[in-house]
Amino acid sequence: MFVKDVMVENQVGLHARPATFFIQKANEFKASIWIEKEERRVNAKSLLGILSLGIVGGTSIKIIADGSDEQVAVEALVDLVTSGFSEDRT
């Protein structure tokens, strides 16, 4: 099992569009992946699960993975979160 904390820095947090990007990235890996916020853990491959956490900008979350590619998965997802989900800032 591999765990890493990350701060959600984009202003709107994990609303539908970035959550979808997050799920697409998570589904690239074989490992089971979860997001944890304030002791509540959800499947990182579930849109409803992620949205139910109500993650807004400035929130610290844990990304947890368990499986053959767990470390690579967590590092890739942390990179996605810290990139601000590559949202267009028009």
N, C-alpha and C positions, 0 to 999 in steps of 0.2 A: 504494500500500500504506500502511495506517495501523496503527500499533502503539501499545499502551498497557499499562503495567504496573499491576497491581492486587493488593492483598493480600486473600486469602480470609479473612474475619473470623469467619464463623459457626463454632462449635466443631467441628462434624462435617465441615466441608469440603464437597467436591462428591461426596456419596454419591448414591444413586439419585434421590431426590426433587428436590434442588436441581439435579442434572445434567439431569433431565427439564425443569425450568423453563428452564434455560439453553438447551437444545436447541430448545425451543419458541420462545424469543425469537430465537435465531440463525436459525431457519427463516423468520422474518418478513422477512429481508433477502435480496437477490439476490447479494450479495458472497460470495466464498469466505471462510470464517472458520476460524481455527485457534486452539487453546490451546497455549501452550508452557510447559513446566516443566522447568527444568534441562536445556536444550538438546534436549528431546524434544518434538516437535510432533505434535499429532493434530487431526483434523477436529472442529471444534466442533459439528458437526451429527450426530455419532456417539456414541451412549450408551456403547458398548464402548470407544471411543477415550478418552473422558473418564474413565470409570471406571478404565481401565488406567493412568492417570497417578497414581492414589492421592493425590489432592489433599486434604490435611487442613487444618483451621483453622490460620491463621498462615503459610500457604504463599503465596509471591509467584508470580504467573503473568503471562504476557504474553497479551494478546488481540490477534490479528492478523487484519486483513481486507483483502481485495483485490477491488475491484469498484466499481460506480457509487455504491453507498451505503455504502462502507467506513467513513467517519468516523462516520456516524450509527449504524451497526451496533455499532462498538466502544464508542462512548459509551453506548449503551443497555445493552450487556452489562456494562460496567464499573459502571453504575448498579445493575444487578441484583445483581452480586456484592457491592457495598458495602452494599446494603440488607439483606444477610443472607438473601437469597432469600425474603424475606417469610414465613419459616417461623413457624408458630404456636408461641409459647413458653408452653405450659400448665404 
